[in-house]
């Protein structure tokens, strides 16, 4: 597998925000979102054997593990990695960019489905059927840069009855949308979703890697 980086930090986003977590960031991505904050994952990284990766995870002594990218589902061996982590008793999260079919992901994994909004310029690459495949244990995340993004997201939530089936996270794009604006829209519409700030950026700074 091609690994971009592996590190421990607090979980900055998702329903697990605030918990200590090991992050496995795999290399490669099939999208080029306008607001991407991990462009270094497009190509940076090194080939690594599964056993070596598992040993690195063990060394942190943390039971929560997130596999992310880039786009982790581009690498077929990610399913082997998932199986091994589950076998060893880890709680596994997998964050995917919405352009890959999630039906093959092990049902014990908590999927963080990052559906791209119009401002990303990648919304036409989304597999919207993935929204019918998420469950109560999963998260659907929308990164919102503009009020038009928010209105689009609100329609998707309503059309798919998302808040009745799964956790919905609304994340203001760091540096582009003031979180207070998003909160105003959410309160006005009484939307049953969670504000999803990127805690690691507020703690460590937006440009710091490996956190």
C-alpha positions in Angstrom: 0.0 0.0 0.0 1.1 3.6 -0.5 1.1 5.5 2.8 1.2 9.3 3.0 1.5 9.6 6.8 0.5 7.9 10.0 0.2 9.8 13.3 -1.8 10.1 16.5 -3.8 13.2 17.5 -7.3 14.0 18.6 -10.1 13.2 16.2 -10.8 16.7 14.9 -14.1 16.0 13.1 -16.9 13.4 12.9 -19.1 12.1 15.7 -15.9 11.0 17.4 -14.5 14.6 17.6 -12.3 15.1 20.6 -11.2 11.5 21.1 -7.6 10.4 20.8 -7.2 8.7 17.4 -4.6 7.1 15.1 -4.8 8.4 11.6 -3.7 6.4 8.6 -3.6 8.7 5.6 -3.2 6.8 2.3 -1.9 8.4 -0.8 -3.7 9.2 -4.0 -7.0 11.0 -4.8 -9.3 11.0 -7.8 -10.8 14.4 -7.0 -9.4 17.9 -7.0 -11.7 19.9 -4.7 -11.4 23.6 -4.7 -11.0 23.8 -1.0 -8.8 20.7 -0.5 -6.6 21.0 2.6 -4.5 17.9 2.1 -3.2 18.3 -1.5 0.1 16.8 -0.3 -1.8 13.4 -0.2 -2.3 13.4 -4.0 1.2 12.0 -4.6 3.4 12.1 -1.5 4.0 8.8 0.3 5.9 5.6 0.4 5.1 1.9 -0.2 4.7 0.0 3.0 3.8 -3.5 3.9 0.6 -4.3 5.8 2.5 -5.7 8.8 4.7 -2.7 9.1 1.6 -0.4 9.1 -0.1 -2.5 11.7 3.0 -2.4 13.9 3.0 1.4 13.6 -0.7 1.5 14.7 0.1 -0.8 17.7 2.9 1.5 18.8 0.5 4.4 19.6 -1.6 2.3 22.0 -4.9 4.0 21.0 -8.0 2.0 20.1 -9.6 4.4 17.7 -8.2 4.4 14.1 -9.2 6.4 11.1 -8.3 5.5 7.6 -8.4 8.5 5.3 -6.7 10.1 2.4 -6.7 11.3 -0.3 -9.2 8.6 -1.1 -8.5 5.4 0.7 -10.9 3.3 -1.4 -8.7 3.7 -4.4 -6.3 1.2 -2.9 -7.8 -2.3 -3.0 -5.7 -3.5 -0.1 -7.5 -1.1 2.2 -10.1 -3.8 2.8 -7.3 -6.1 4.0 -6.1 -3.4 6.3 -9.6 -2.8 7.7 -10.0 -6.5 8.3 -6.8 -6.8 10.2 -7.5 -3.7 12.4 -11.0 -5.1 13.2 -9.5 -8.5 14.0 -7.1 -6.9 16.5 -10.0 -5.1 18.2 -9.6 -1.5 17.0 -12.6 0.7 16.4 -12.2 1.7 12.7 -13.4 4.8 10.9 -13.1 5.2 7.2 -13.4 8.7 5.6 -14.2 8.6 1.9 -14.8 11.4 -0.6 -18.2 10.3 -1.9 -17.0 9.3 -5.4 -16.5 5.6 -4.6 -19.1 2.9 -3.9 -19.1 2.2 -0.2 -21.2 -0.9 -0.4 -18.0 -3.1 -0.1 -16.9 -1.6 3.2 -17.1 -3.9 6.1 -20.3 -3.3 8.0 -18.5 -3.0 11.3 -16.7 0.1 10.1 -18.0 3.6 10.8 -18.0 5.4 7.4 -17.5 9.1 7.2 -19.0 10.0 3.9 -17.8 13.4 2.7 -20.3 14.4 0.1 -18.9 17.3 -2.0 -20.9 20.5 -2.3 -21.3 22.7 -5.4 -18.4 25.0 -4.5 -16.0 22.1 -4.4 -16.4 21.8 -8.2 -16.6 18.0 -7.8 -20.3 17.6 -7.0 -20.9 15.9 -10.4 -18.5 13.1 -9.3 -20.6 12.1 -6.3 -22.3 8.7 -6.1 -25.4 9.9 -4.5 -26.7 6.4 -4.0 -24.1 6.1 -1.2 -26.5 8.2 0.8 -28.9 5.2 0.8 -26.1 2.9 2.1 -25.2 4.8 5.3 -26.5 3.6 8.7 -26.9 5.0 12.2 -23.3 4.3 13.0 -22.0 6.4 10.1 -21.6 10.1 9.4 -22.4 12.1 6.3 -20.3 15.2 6.2 -20.9 18.3 4.0 -18.2 21.0 3.7 -20.0 24.3 3.2 -18.3 27.4 1.7 -21.3 29.5 0.8 -25.0 30.0 1.5 -25.8 28.3 -1.9 -23.9 25.3 -0.6 -26.0 25.3 2.5 -29.2 25.5 0.5 -28.1 22.6 -1.7 -27.2 20.5 1.4 -30.6 21.3 3.0 -32.4 19.9 0.0 -30.2 16.8 -0.1 -30.9 16.2 3.6 -34.7 16.6 3.1 -34.9 14.5 -0.1 -32.9 11.6 1.4 -34.4 11.8 5.0 -30.8 11.7 6.1 -31.2 13.0 9.7 -33.7 10.1 10.3 -31.1 7.5 9.4 -27.6 8.7 10.2 -25.4 11.5 11.7 -25.3 14.6 9.5 -22.3 16.9 10.0 -22.2 20.5 8.5 -18.6 21.8 8.3 -17.8 25.4 7.5 -14.8 25.6 5.1 -12.0 26.8 7.3 -11.0 30.4 6.3 -13.9 30.8 3.8 -17.1 30.6 5.9 -17.4 32.1 9.4 -18.9 29.3 11.6 -21.3 31.9 13.1 -23.0 32.3 9.7 -23.5 28.6 9.4 -24.9 28.4 12.9 -27.4 31.2 12.1 -28.7 29.3 9.1 -28.9 26.0 11.1 -30.8 27.6 13.9 -33.2 29.5 11.6 -34.1 26.3 9.8 -34.1 24.1 12.9 -32.0 21.6 11.0 -31.2 18.4 12.9 -27.6 18.3 12.1 -24.3 18.8 14.0 -21.9 21.7 13.5 -18.6 20.1 12.6 -15.6 22.3 13.3 -12.2 21.1 12.4 -10.9 21.1 16.0 -7.3 20.2 15.0 -7.0 23.4 13.0 -8.2 25.6 15.9 -5.8 23.8 18.3 -2.6 23.4 16.1 -3.1 25.8 13.3 -4.4 25.3 9.7 -1.0 24.6 8.1 0.4 22.1 10.6 0.7 18.5 9.3 0.6 15.3 11.3 -2.0 16.5 13.7 
